Amino acid sequence: MKRLAALLCCLLVLPALAQPSLKMMIPANPGGGWDQTGRNLAAAMQSAKLVSSVQFENKGGAAGIIGLAQFVASAKGDPHAVMIGGMVMVGGIILGKSAVNLSQVTPVARLTSEWEVVVVPAASPIKSMADLVKMLKENPGKVSWGGGSAGGTDHILAGLIAKAVGVDAAKVNYVAYKGGGEAVAAILGGHVTVGVSGVGEFAEHVKAGKMRALAQSSPARLDGIPSLKEQGIDVELGNWRGIFGAPGITPQQRDALVKLVREATETPAWKATLAKLGWAPVFLGGDDYRKFIDEDIRRVGAIIESLGLKK
């Protein structure tokens, strides 16, 4: 009887000790910032044996709203389902008047913040930010800006730059792409005048000499790239990214995900990712993250309104 009792005890404990398996929705095409965030976070989890496996699904389009809608519809109550998102989604929801929004999912943790960079292909006649500003003032519509989803951080930065140099932000000719890979191809192919994205997304192309970085959106020079501010353009903008749980999970299930993600961000693998891609760690979990999102929805909405981007 004692042996039987001991065996039953072990059988009860084993499920609790088992590593969870996650299903991760990345609401963007491969190659961009959300994809990099999700896959590197998963790699950190697996390197530390925090999870047994991670199943990915990329569903790009409409600033992540297509993926968000699918996640809301299919993952309800699933404690092992997560989704990557961020500031881009906040702007896209506002600009697109989306029927789904971030109140329908469970905020788990804010992960990173990344500065934006303005680039041109290496063969471009635009050699400096001054050249770009001159062209923009002469004919705003002639300057096409390639970046992520409409209403997202890239779009907002283009509008803020235009406004700061005295150009009507509503006249910005912005071309939105579903993922970082598509935007890179368009920039390198000369299909747009200028590209805008997170520093990490274009870093390898800048280092390889395929792109020329004109400016970045931090308050000071970064990796040899001059800031917008030091070039007389009073603009500063950071792009945050985070992770969400499924709709309808319990507070205990949410807290377990917060703990899992926090432990992943403390691993050497994750810290190496931050250093490689130039991301700043800005971890914020649970209820604090929820409050931050509520504040950011108001902040981004005000920026979009002031730039005249909302139709």
N, C-alpha and C positions, 0 to 999 in steps of 0.2 A: 504493500500500500504506500509505503514511504517513497519507493522508487517511482510509482505511478504518479504520486503527488508532485515529485520533483520534475518528472517529464512534462506534466501538464503546466507547471510553472514556467518551464523553459519555452514551451509552445506559446504561452501567452506573452512572454517577453520578446520573442523573436520579431513579430511584426513591428513593435515599437522601435527595435534597434535597426530594422531594415532601412537602407537608404532610399529616399523617395525618388521617383522618376517624374520628371517635369515635362509638360507640353508648353512650348513657348511660341506665342504668336508674335511675329515681327511684321508690323503693318507697313512694310516698305519692300521694294525690290532689293536683291542682294547688292552689296558693295557700298552702301551708304552708312551714315552714322548710327542709325538704329540697328542695322544689321551687325555692324562692328561691335556695338555695345552688347547686344544679346548673345552673340557667339563667344565673345571674350569673357563675359560673365559666366556663361555655361562652362567654358573651359576652366575657369578658376574654381567653380564648384566641383567639377569632376577631378581636377588635380588634387584637391583637398579631400576627395572622397565624401563630399557632402551630399551628392546625389549619385544614383546608379547610372542614369542616362538622361538625355534631354532630346526631345523630339521637336524639330523646328518646322514652322510653316511661315513662308513669306507671302504676304498678300498686300501688294502695293497699290497706291492710288489715292487721290483726294486727301492728301495730308494725313494719311493713316486712317481716315474715316471708314474706308471699305473694310480694312482689317478689324477696326474697332467694332463695327456693326456685326461682323461674323463672330467675333469673340463674345460679345454681349449675348448673341443668340444661341451660341453653341456651348459655352463654358459655364453656364450658371450653376453655382454651388460646387464646382470642382476645385478642391483645395490644391490640386497639382497643376492647375492651368495658370499661366502668367502671360503678360503682354508687355512689350517695350513701348515707350512713348515719350513725349516731352513737349517742349514749348511749341514746336512746329504743329503738333496736333491741336494745341490750344488755339492758335491763330486760324488754323484750317477750319475748325468747328465754328468759330465766330464768322469767318468770311463766307463759308459755305452754307451757313444757316442749317447745320446738320441736325437730323432728327435724333441722332445718338450723341451722347456727350460723356465726359469723364465722371459725371455723378453716377453713372450706371455701372462703373467698375470699382474695384477696391484699391485705393492707393497703398502701396507697400513701402517703396523707398525711392527717394531722389538719389541718383548715383553720381552724375558728373556735370560739369559745366565746361563748355568749350567756346573759345573765341572764334569769330568768323574771319575769313580771309577773302580778299578781292584779288582775282588773278586774270591774266590774259594768256593766250597761247604764246609760246616763245617767238613765233614769227610775226606777232602783232606789231603794227607801227606804234601802238600805245606803249610808251616806255616808262611812264610815271603816272601817279595819281593826278598830277596837274594836267597831263595830256587828256586823261579821261574826263576830268571836270570840264575842261575847255570844250570837248566834244559834246558833253551832256548839256552844257549851257547853250551851245549853238543850235542843237537839234535833239531834244530829249528822246524822240521816237526812233532816231537813227541808232541809238545805243541800246542793244538788246542784252539783257541780263539773264544768264542761265543759272538756275538754282533748283532747290527743292520745291515742295508744294506751295501753291498760292496761299498767301496769308501766313506762311511760316517764317522762321527766323531770317532766312536768306532774302525773302521778299521784303520783310520789314527793314532789313539793313539797307537794301537798295533805296527804299523810300526815304529812310532817315538821311542817307547821304545826299539824295536829291534835295530834300528840304533844307539841309544844312548849307548847301551851296546856292540856295535861292531859286531852285527849280521846283515846279509844281509836282509833288510826289505822285499825283494821280496820272501824270503823263509818262511815268516810268514804263518802259516796254519790257515787261517781265515774262520770261518763258519758263514755265514750270515743268520739271521732270519727276517721274515717279520714284527714281532711285539715284544714288550717287554714281553708279556705273553709267547710266544714260547721260547724266550731266557732264561727266568727264569726257565721254565720247563726243558730245556736242561742242565742248570747249576746245578740245584738241583738234577737232575737225574744222574749226572756224565757223561753226553754224551760229554761234552767238558772239557778240563783241567782247563780253566780259563774263567771268564766272564768279559765283559767290557760294561759299559753303564753310563748314567747319575746318579749322586749320588741319586737323588730322586726316580729313578726307582727301586733301590735295597735297599733303606733305611729300609723298614719294615722287609725285610728278614735278613738284617744285625743285626737289633735290636732284632729280634726274635731268633738269634743265628743259623739260618739256613745257612747263608753265612758268610765267614770271609773276611773282607776288608783288602787288602794288601797295597793299596796305592790309592791316588787320585791326580788329575792333576792340582790342584791350586798351587800357589807358596808357601803356608804355610799349616801347619796342620789344618784340618777341621773336626769338630765334633769328635775329638779324632783319626781321621784317618791320618797317616803320609803322607806327600806329596811325590811325586816321587823325587823332588829336594832334600829334606832333607835326602833321602836315596841314594844320589849320582847319580841319573838319571836325567840329565838335560833336562827335558820335562815339558812343561806347555801348557795346551790346554783347552779352553772353548767352549761349544756347544751352539750356539744361536738358538732361535726359534722365528717365527713371523707369521704374517697373511697377506694374499693376497686377493685382490678383483678380480672380473671376468675380462676377456679381454674386451676391447672396452667400458668400462664405461667412463663417462665424468669426467673432473677434479672436478666438483662440487659434483658428486656422490662419487668420491674417497675421497674428503675432508670430506664429511658427515660420511663416514666409519671411517676415521682417528679420527674424533671427538667422535664418538660412542665408539671406542676402547679405546681412551685416558680416557674417563669418566669411562669406566669399570675398567681400571687399577688403578683408584683412589679410588675404593670402598674398604670397610673393608673386604669383601669376598675375593677379589683378593689378598690383602695384607696378609691375613691369609694363602692363598694357597702358596704364596712365602715363608713364614716362615716355613710352614709345610714341603714343598718339597725341601727347600734349594736353591731356584732359586734366582738369582740376577735380579732386575729390570733394564732393559737397554732400555727403551722406545725410539724409534726413528721413527718419522712418515713421510709419504709422500715422497717428493723429497730427503730428507736426507737419508731415508731408501733405496731408489732406488740407490743412490750413494754408500752406504755401500755395497749393494748386488753386484754391479759391481766390487768393490774393492775385495770383498770376493771371487768372482769367480776367479779372478787372483791369489789371495793368496792360495786358496785351490788347484788350478790347479798346482801351483809351488810345493806345498808339495807333491802331488800325483806323479808328475814327478820325484822329488828328491828321493822318496822312491822306485821308480821302480815298482809302483803298476799298472801303465797304460800299458795295453798290446797293 
